[in-house]
Each structure stands twice: as C-alpha cells, then as structure tokens.
Amino acid sequence: MQNSHRFFSNTDCEYFPCHKTKRPERFNCLFCFCPLYFFEECGGNYVILDSGVKDCTTCLIPHTPEGYDHILGRLKARFAEIRKSKPEGE
C-alpha cells in the first residue's frame, strides 16, 4: 500500500514521524493535518487543554493505514447530517 491514495509515508520529512510510534513503517502521512480536528467528537484519542485547544499528540488514528477509512467514514456521516438539516431547495 506504500504511497497509494490511501497511504503515503514521507520519511524524508524532518518531523517524521510526528507522533511517537513503535511501527514507523506503518506511519501514514496522508492526513498530515487531521481533517477531523474541528469535529466536536472525532473518535480519536485527544485531550482538551485548559485553553480549549484540542491536543491530539497521543492520537494515531490519521497516521495508521486504517485511519483512511475512519476519517472518510466520519466525513461522510457529517456531510449526510448537514444535507439532512438543510431545507429542500437550498
């Protein structure tokens, strides 16, 4: 799966891997910035800091090969919610 549409590993990046991992060969860089960051509940392992900022440093979901399916599933569900909440014709 190396460097496919579902998985990309940028081992030349100066920050690689940007999260601690025991398996850097499985570290997916495709979602370098998690598209679910601004979701109130993303399904990941995060902590809300006193400042209100979401700290995702312990979350590896976007950086696993399986993370692609997790992220797309969450995005599709959210888009479906948005479509249902819009009045017809908009």
DSSP file with accessible surface (Angstrom, degrees, kcal/mol):
  #  RESIDUE AA STRUCTURE BP1 BP2  ACC     N-H-->O    O-->H-N    N-H-->O    O-->H-N    TCO  KAPPA ALPHA  PHI   PSI    X-CA   Y-CA   Z-CA
    1    1 A M    >         0   0  128      0, 0.0     3,-1.0     0, 0.0     6,-0.3   0.000 360.0 360.0 360.0  -4.6    0.0    0.0    0.0
    2    2 A Q  T 3   -     0   0  106      1,-0.2     6,-0.1     6,-0.1     5,-0.0  -0.146 360.0  -4.8 -50.4 126.8    3.1    2.3    0.2
    3    3 A N  T 3  S+     0   0   87      1,-0.1    -1,-0.2     2,-0.0     5,-0.2   0.883  98.3 136.0  53.5  50.9    2.4    5.7   -1.4
    4    4 A S  S <  S-     0   0   44      3,-2.2     3,-0.3    -3,-1.0    -1,-0.1  -0.441  76.4 -86.3-106.1-172.3   -1.1    4.9   -2.7
    5    5 A H  S    S+     0   0  130      1,-0.2     3,-0.1    -2,-0.2    -2,-0.0   0.691 130.9  42.4 -71.4 -13.8   -4.2    7.1   -2.5
    6    6 A R  S    S+     0   0   64      1,-0.3     2,-0.3    -5,-0.2    62,-0.2   0.566 121.5  31.5-104.5 -14.5   -4.9    5.6    1.0
    7    7 A F        +     0   0    8     -3,-0.3    -3,-2.2    -6,-0.3     2,-0.4  -0.976  54.7 169.9-152.2 129.7   -1.4    5.7    2.4
    8    8 A F        -     0   0   84     -2,-0.3    21,-4.0    -5,-0.2     2,-0.6  -0.975  12.1-164.2-141.9 128.1    1.6    7.9    2.0
    9    9 A S        -     0   0    8     -2,-0.4     2,-1.1    19,-0.2     3,-0.1  -0.947   1.9-166.7-117.5 114.4    4.8    7.8    4.1
   10   10 A N    >   +     0   0   62     -2,-0.6     3,-1.7     1,-0.2     6,-0.2  -0.659  16.6 166.8-100.1  78.8    7.1   10.8    3.8
   11   11 A T  T 3  S+     0   0   89     -2,-1.1    -1,-0.2     1,-0.3     5,-0.1   0.667  72.0  65.2 -70.4 -12.6   10.2    9.5    5.5
   12   12 A D  T 3  S+     0   0  152     -3,-0.1    -1,-0.3     3,-0.0     2,-0.1   0.576  75.8 111.4 -83.2  -9.9   12.2   12.5    4.2
   13   13 A C  S X  S-     0   0   48     -3,-1.7     3,-1.6     1,-0.1    -3,-0.0  -0.416  73.2-133.2 -65.0 137.4   10.1   14.9    6.3
   14   14 A E  T 3  S+     0   0  164      1,-0.3    -1,-0.1    -2,-0.1    -3,-0.0   0.718 107.1  48.6 -65.5 -17.9   12.2   16.5    9.1
   15   15 A Y  T 3  S+     0   0  155      0, 0.0    -1,-0.3     0, 0.0    -2,-0.1   0.410  85.6 164.8-100.5   1.1    9.3   15.7   11.5
   16   16 A F    <   +     0   0   46     -3,-1.6     2,-0.1     1,-0.2    -5,-0.0  -0.467  69.5  21.9 -71.0 132.4    8.8   12.1   10.5
   17   17 A P  S    S-     0   0   48      0, 0.0    -1,-0.2     0, 0.0     4,-0.1   0.696  76.0-173.6 -79.3 145.6    7.2   10.6   12.4
   18   18 A C  S    S+     0   0   70      2,-0.1     2,-0.3    -2,-0.1    -2,-0.1   0.586  74.3  47.1 -80.9 -10.3    5.5   13.5   14.1
   19   19 A H  S    S-     0   0   35     44,-0.1     2,-0.1    39,-0.0    39,-0.1  -0.962 100.0 -97.3-125.5 148.6    3.9   11.2   16.7
   20   20 A K        +     0   0  202     -2,-0.3     2,-0.3    37,-0.3    -2,-0.1  -0.419  53.9 164.4 -64.6 134.4    5.6    8.6   18.8
   21   21 A T        -     0   0   47     -2,-0.1     6,-0.0    -4,-0.1    -2,-0.0  -0.991  43.5-148.3-152.1 147.2    5.2    5.1   17.3
   22   22 A K  S    S+     0   0  205     -2,-0.3     3,-0.1     1,-0.2    -1,-0.1   0.538  99.6  50.3 -87.6 -10.9    6.7    1.7   17.6
   23   23 A R    >   +     0   0  131      1,-0.1     3,-2.1     2,-0.0    -1,-0.2  -0.605  57.9 165.4-128.3  71.2    5.9    1.0   13.9
   24   24 A P  G >  S+     0   0   51      0, 0.0     3,-1.6     0, 0.0    -1,-0.1   0.798  75.3  67.9 -60.7 -22.9    7.2    3.9   11.8
   25   25 A E  G 3  S+     0   0  112      1,-0.3    -2,-0.0    -3,-0.1   -16,-0.0   0.711 103.0  46.2 -69.7 -16.8    6.9    1.7    8.6
   26   26 A R  G <  S+     0   0   82     -3,-2.1     2,-0.6     2,-0.1    -1,-0.3   0.237  83.1 123.4-103.6  10.2    3.1    1.9    9.2
   27   27 A F    <   -     0   0    4     -3,-1.6     2,-0.6    -4,-0.1    37,-0.2  -0.643  50.7-152.7 -81.3 115.9    3.0    5.6    9.8
   28   28 A N        -     0   0    0     35,-2.4     3,-0.3    -2,-0.6   -19,-0.2  -0.780  18.4-178.9 -94.1 121.7    0.6    7.3    7.3
   29   29 A C    >   +     0   0   23    -21,-4.0     3,-0.8    -2,-0.6   -20,-0.2   0.385  57.1 103.0 -96.5   2.1    1.4   10.9    6.4
   30   30 A L  T 3  S+     0   0   63    -22,-0.5     2,-0.8     1,-0.3     3,-0.2   0.898  87.2  40.1 -54.4 -45.6   -1.6   11.3    4.1
   31   31 A F  T 3   +     0   0   31     31,-0.6    -1,-0.3    -3,-0.3     3,-0.1  -0.578  69.6 161.9-103.1  69.1   -3.5   13.2    6.7
   32   32 A C  S <  S+     0   0  105     -2,-0.8     2,-0.5    -3,-0.8    -1,-0.2   0.908  79.8  34.4 -55.7 -41.5   -0.7   15.3    8.0
   33   33 A F  S    S-     0   0  138     -3,-0.2    -1,-0.2    -4,-0.1    -4,-0.0  -0.974 102.9-119.6-112.7 122.0   -3.3   17.6    9.4
   34   34 A C    >   -     0   0   32     -2,-0.5     3,-1.7     1,-0.2     4,-0.2  -0.423  10.9-149.9 -67.2 123.7   -6.3   15.7   10.6
   35   35 A P  T 3  S+     0   0   48      0, 0.0     3,-0.3     0, 0.0    -1,-0.2   0.643  96.5  59.3 -67.2 -10.6   -9.5   16.7    8.8
   36   36 A L  T >  S+     0   0    3      1,-0.2     3,-2.0     2,-0.1     8,-0.1   0.407  71.3 105.4 -96.8   4.1  -11.5   15.8   11.9
   37   37 A Y  T <  S+     0   0   60     -3,-1.7    -1,-0.2     1,-0.3     5,-0.1   0.872  82.1  45.8 -53.3 -41.7   -9.7   18.2   14.2
   38   38 A F  T 3  S+     0   0  169     -3,-0.3     2,-0.3    -4,-0.2    -1,-0.3   0.468  86.7 108.8 -87.7   2.1  -12.6   20.7   14.3
   39   39 A F  S <  S-     0   0   45     -3,-2.0     3,-0.3     1,-0.2    -3,-0.0  -0.598  71.3-136.5 -74.2 136.6  -15.2   18.0   14.9
   40   40 A E  S    S+     0   0  191     -2,-0.3     2,-0.5     1,-0.3    -1,-0.2   0.929  99.8  22.7 -58.8 -44.7  -16.5   18.1   18.4
   41   41 A E        +     0   0  105      1,-0.1    -1,-0.3    -3,-0.0    -3,-0.1  -0.942  68.1 164.4-125.6 109.2  -16.2   14.3   18.6
   42   42 A C        -     0   0   11     -2,-0.5    -1,-0.1    -3,-0.3     3,-0.1   0.578  52.1-117.2 -98.9 -15.1  -13.8   12.9   16.2
   43   43 A G  S    S+     0   0   29      1,-0.3     2,-0.1    -7,-0.0    -2,-0.0   0.471  75.4 120.0  89.5   2.1  -13.4    9.4   17.7
   44   44 A G  S    S-     0   0   18     -8,-0.1     2,-1.0    15,-0.1    -1,-0.3  -0.326  76.6 -95.9 -95.8 179.0   -9.7    9.9   18.4
   45   45 A N        +     0   0   97     11,-0.1    13,-0.3    -2,-0.1     2,-0.3  -0.788  66.9 142.0 -96.6  93.8   -7.6   10.0   21.5
   46   46 A Y        -     0   0   53     -2,-1.0     2,-0.4    12,-0.1    10,-0.2  -0.844  40.1-144.5-131.9 167.5   -7.4   13.7   22.4
   47   47 A V  E     -A   55   0A  78      8,-1.8     8,-3.5    -2,-0.3     2,-0.7  -0.993  16.9-133.7-132.1 137.4   -7.4   15.9   25.4
   48   48 A I  E     -A   54   0A  93     -2,-0.4     6,-0.2     6,-0.2     5,-0.1  -0.848  27.7-142.9 -91.5 120.2   -9.0   19.4   25.7
   49   49 A L    >   -     0   0   73      4,-2.9     3,-2.6    -2,-0.7    -1,-0.0  -0.309  28.1 -99.8 -76.5 165.7   -6.5   21.7   27.3
   50   50 A D  T 3  S+     0   0  181      1,-0.3    -1,-0.1     2,-0.1    -2,-0.0   0.818 124.7  59.4 -55.5 -30.1   -7.4   24.5   29.7
   51   51 A S  T 3  S-     0   0   92      2,-0.1    -1,-0.3     1,-0.1     3,-0.1   0.549 120.1-110.3 -76.9  -6.8   -7.2   26.9   26.8
   52   52 A G  S <  S+     0   0   53     -3,-2.6     2,-0.2     1,-0.3    -2,-0.1   0.390  74.3 137.1  91.8  -2.9   -9.9   25.0   24.9
   53   53 A V        -     0   0   71     -5,-0.1    -4,-2.9     1,-0.1     2,-0.6  -0.556  57.2-122.5 -79.3 139.6   -7.4   23.7   22.3
   54   54 A K  E     -A   48   0A  20     -2,-0.2     2,-0.7    -6,-0.2    -6,-0.2  -0.730  21.2-155.1 -83.5 122.7   -7.6   20.1   21.3
   55   55 A D  E     +A   47   0A  49     -8,-3.5    -8,-1.8    -2,-0.6     3,-0.3  -0.885  20.3 170.0-101.8 112.0   -4.3   18.3   21.9
   56   56 A C    >   +     0   0   37     -2,-0.7     3,-2.0   -10,-0.2   -11,-0.1   0.138  37.0 118.9-107.9  18.8   -4.1   15.3   19.6
   57   57 A T  T 3  S+     0   0   92      1,-0.3   -37,-0.3   -10,-0.1    -1,-0.2   0.747  78.8  47.5 -63.4 -22.1   -0.4   14.4   20.2
   58   58 A T  T 3  S+     0   0   84    -13,-0.3     2,-0.5    -3,-0.3    -1,-0.3   0.429  91.8  99.1 -96.4   2.4   -1.4   10.9   21.5
   59   59 A C    <   +     0   0   15     -3,-2.0   -15,-0.1     1,-0.1    -3,-0.1  -0.774  37.3 169.7 -94.6 127.7   -3.8   10.1   18.7
   60   60 A L    >   +     0   0   57     -2,-0.5     3,-1.4     1,-0.1     7,-0.2   0.360  45.7 108.8-112.8   3.9   -2.5    8.0   15.8
   61   61 A I  G >  S+     0   0   48      1,-0.3     3,-1.4     2,-0.2     6,-0.2   0.913  82.8  44.2 -51.9 -50.4   -5.8    7.3   14.0
   62   62 A P  G 3  S+     0   0    8      0, 0.0   -31,-0.6     0, 0.0    -1,-0.3   0.721 111.9  57.0 -69.5 -13.0   -5.0    9.5   11.0
   63   63 A H  G <  S+     0   0    8     -3,-1.4   -35,-2.4   -33,-0.1    -2,-0.2   0.171  91.4  82.9-105.3  17.2   -1.5    8.0   10.9
   64   64 A T  S X> S-     0   0   38     -3,-1.4     3,-1.2   -37,-0.2     4,-0.6  -0.844  87.0-116.0-113.0 156.6   -2.4    4.4   10.5
   65   65 A P  T >4 S+     0   0   16      0, 0.0     3,-0.8     0, 0.0     4,-0.4   0.882 119.4  52.3 -57.2 -33.1   -3.4    2.6    7.3
   66   66 A E  T 3> S+     0   0  103      1,-0.2     4,-1.6     2,-0.2     3,-0.4   0.669  89.2  81.3 -76.7 -15.1   -6.9    2.0    8.8
   67   67 A G  H <> S+     0   0    0     -3,-1.2     4,-2.9     1,-0.2     5,-0.3   0.801  79.9  66.0 -61.5 -30.5   -7.2    5.8    9.6
   68   68 A Y  H <X S+     0   0   41     -3,-0.8     4,-2.6    -4,-0.6     5,-0.2   0.949 104.6  43.5 -56.7 -48.8   -8.2    6.5    6.0
   69   69 A D  H  > S+     0   0   89     -3,-0.4     4,-2.3    -4,-0.4    -1,-0.2   0.894 113.5  52.0 -66.0 -39.2  -11.4    4.5    6.4
   70   70 A H  H  X S+     0   0   53     -4,-1.6     4,-2.3     2,-0.2    -2,-0.2   0.951 113.1  43.8 -61.3 -49.6  -12.1    6.1    9.8
   71   71 A I  H  X S+     0   0    0     -4,-2.9     4,-2.6     2,-0.2     5,-0.2   0.939 115.0  47.3 -65.7 -46.7  -11.7    9.6    8.6
   72   72 A L  H  X S+     0   0   47     -4,-2.6     4,-2.8    -5,-0.3     5,-0.2   0.908 111.4  52.6 -63.6 -37.3  -13.7    9.1    5.4
   73   73 A G  H  X S+     0   0   42     -4,-2.3     4,-2.2    -5,-0.2    -1,-0.2   0.923 111.4  45.9 -62.0 -44.9  -16.5    7.4    7.4
   74   74 A R  H  X S+     0   0   88     -4,-2.3     4,-2.3     2,-0.2    -2,-0.2   0.901 113.5  49.2 -65.5 -41.4  -16.7   10.3    9.8
   75   75 A L  H  X S+     0   0   37     -4,-2.6     4,-2.7     2,-0.2     5,-0.2   0.939 111.2  49.1 -64.4 -44.8  -16.7   12.9    7.0
   76   76 A K  H  X S+     0   0  140     -4,-2.8     4,-2.2     1,-0.2    -2,-0.2   0.909 111.5  49.7 -61.3 -42.2  -19.4   11.1    5.1
   77   77 A A  H  X S+     0   0   51     -4,-2.2     4,-2.1    -5,-0.2    -1,-0.2   0.924 112.2  47.7 -63.5 -42.1  -21.6   10.8    8.2
   78   78 A R  H  X S+     0   0  101     -4,-2.3     4,-2.3     1,-0.2    -2,-0.2   0.912 110.8  50.4 -67.0 -41.2  -21.1   14.5    8.9
   79   79 A F  H  X S+     0   0  106     -4,-2.7     4,-2.5     1,-0.2    -1,-0.2   0.898 109.1  52.5 -64.0 -37.3  -21.9   15.5    5.3
   80   80 A A  H  X S+     0   0   30     -4,-2.2     4,-2.3    -5,-0.2    -1,-0.2   0.913 108.4  50.9 -63.7 -41.4  -25.1   13.4    5.5
   81   81 A E  H  X S+     0   0  109     -4,-2.1     4,-1.7     2,-0.2    -2,-0.2   0.916 110.5  49.2 -61.0 -43.4  -26.1   15.2    8.7
   82   82 A I  H  X S+     0   0   65     -4,-2.3     4,-1.0     1,-0.2    -2,-0.2   0.928 110.6  49.6 -63.5 -44.2  -25.6   18.6    7.0
   83   83 A R  H >< S+     0   0  166     -4,-2.5     3,-0.5     1,-0.2    -1,-0.2   0.904 110.8  50.4 -62.8 -39.0  -27.6   17.5    4.0
   84   84 A K  H 3< S+     0   0  183     -4,-2.3    -1,-0.2     1,-0.2    -2,-0.2   0.840 108.8  52.0 -67.6 -32.6  -30.5   16.3    6.2
   85   85 A S  H 3< S+     0   0   92     -4,-1.7    -1,-0.2    -5,-0.2    -2,-0.2   0.658  91.5  90.1 -82.4 -13.4  -30.6   19.5    8.2
   86   86 A K  S << S-     0   0  104     -4,-1.0     3,-0.1    -3,-0.5     4,-0.0  -0.659  83.6-116.3 -84.2 135.6  -30.8   21.8    5.1
   87   87 A P    >   -     0   0   75      0, 0.0     3,-1.4     0, 0.0    -1,-0.1  -0.348  44.4 -88.8 -63.8 148.9  -34.3   22.7    3.9
   88   88 A E  T 3  S+     0   0  200      1,-0.2    -4,-0.0    -4,-0.1     0, 0.0  -0.300 111.8  33.4 -59.5 144.4  -35.1   21.4    0.4
   89   89 A G  T 3         0   0   88      1,-0.3    -1,-0.2    -3,-0.1    -3,-0.0   0.339 360.0 360.0  93.5  -8.5  -34.1   23.7   -2.4
   90   90 A E    <         0   0  156     -3,-1.4    -1,-0.3    -4,-0.0    -4,-0.1  -0.693 360.0 360.0 -95.1 360.0  -31.1   25.2   -0.7
